[in-house]
Amino acid sequence: MAPRIARPTHRNGVSRAPLLHLHLSYAVTRRGLPAAVSFRRWIETALRVAGRGEAVELSVRIVGAREGRLLNRRYRGRDYATNVLSFPVELPAGVDLPLLGDIVLCAPVLAGEASAQGKRLAAHCAHLSIHGVLHLLGYDHRKRSDAARMEALEVAALAAVGIEDPYRSR
């Protein structure tokens, strides 16, 4: 399946330089999953909330359980499909490109989690897309203080796109 590329937006007929060059591919049927325009909006919002103003390029691949499990086993040593994987780019010294990396979202895991948590699938996709972008930017949640900082950015980005705090019920 050919990748879907979200195009730069236009205002008043004038192109503006994209903040984001997004490569989006669906390795599963797209039925019921958000469209490219939604992923672009969520990712641009995450970049803006995290203070990343310059143009960047990244890929998002939406996969099934088999591919999700294979990738999680290969790169994290865990033999199950997980909701999101982030692969920050590792450029050689002296190479200055706007590449951030790749995000992999596992559609059946996201659908199962959204259902179990009583959320709309689109809201859960937004959350995990934003979460993945923050990982690409170097944020993590290994320590409590880091987790709190990352969650605050996630909540701010989600609020900016009209989605409630996914951590509120904890």
N, C-alpha and C positions, 0 to 999 in steps of 0.2 A: 504494500500500500504506500503510495507516495505521501511524503510529509505535507501537512497543511501548514502554511506559513501565514501568520497574522500580519497583515499589511499596516503600514503607517496610517494614522488617521489624518483627515483633512479638515481644515476649518476655513469657511468662506472661500472654498475653492483653491486654497493655497496649501501646498504640502508643507508639513513641518518635519524637521529631522526627528526620527524616532528615538525615543529614550531606549527602546527595546527592539532588538531584532530577535524574534521568537520563531523557533522551529518547533512545530507541534505535530506529533504523529500519533495516530491511533492504531495500535496493534490488535485491537479488539473492535467489535462493532461499536460505532459511535452512538447508537440508539440509547437515549436516556442520559448520556453524558453531556457536559457543557460544551459549547462551541468555542472556537478559537478566540472570539472576541471577549468572552468571559475570562479565559485564562490570561489574555493580554492585560485586561483591566486589573485583575488580582495581582499579577506579577509586577506591573508598573506601580501599583499602589504600595506593594511591599518594598520596592526599590526606593520610592519617594520617602516612605516613613522611616526607612533605615538610613536616609541621608545620602543615597547614591544618586547623584545628579547627572553623571555623564552616561553616554550611550553604552549599552552592554548587549551582548549576544548570549543566548542560552537555548538549550533544547529541553523540551518536555516530551516524554514518551509515555503513553498510557498503555499498559500491558495487561494481560490476563494472569491468572494464578500461576500457571506453569512457568512463564518467563519471569514473573516476580520472584518465585521461589528459587529459580536457577540463579538469578542475579544476587539475591540475598545470601544464598549459600556460597557463591563464588567470591563475593566481595566483603561479606561480613561474617562468614562461617556459620550462618544460622539457617537451618534447613526448613524454612517456611516462607510463604509469601508475606511481605510486610506492606504497610500502606504507602510509604514514600521512601525513596532512596535518593540521596543527593551525591553527585560526583563533581566536586570542585575541579576546575581545570588546573593542571600542573604544567605551566609553561617553562621552557628553559630560560635560564638567566639571560637578560638582555632582550628578550622577546616581549614587546609591549603590544598586546592585542586586547580588545574589549571583551574577550571570552570569559564567561563566568563558570560554565560547566553544564552538566546535565541533571535533570530531575526525572525520576521514574515514578509514576503513580500506578498502583495496582488496582484496577477498576473493581474486581469482585471484592477485594478486601475493603476498599472505601465504601462500596455499597452495603456490605454487611455491617460495618461499623456505624454508618449513618442510620441504618435501620435499627440497630440495637440501641443507639443513643437517641432515637427519636428526632433525628435531624433530616433536613432536606439533603439529598446527595450533592447538589450544587454548593451548598454551604460548607459541607465537609471537604469537597474538592478545593474550594477557595482556601480553607484553613490549611490543608496539607500542601497546597501550592505555595502559599505564603511561607509556611514552615520550611519547605524545601529551598526556597530562595534565600531565606535567612541563613540556612546552613551553607549555601554557596558563598555567601558574604562573610563566612567565618564564625557565625554565631553557633553556640552549642548549648546543651542543657545537661552537661555532666555534673556540674556543681550547682547547688541551689541558687547562688547569686547569679550565675550565668543563665540558668533556667528562668529565673524571675525577669531578667532583662529581655530574654528572647520572647517569653510569653507576653510581656508588655507591648513589644513591637507587633506581635501577632494580633493582639486584641485591638491595637490602634489601627492597624491596616484593615482588619475585618470591619471595624466600626466605620471606617472611611468608605467602605463599599456596602454598608447597610446590613452587616451580619453581626448577630449578637455574640457576646463573649462565650467561647466554647468551654472556658474554665470556670465560669460562674457557678455552675451547679456543684463543684467540688466542695 
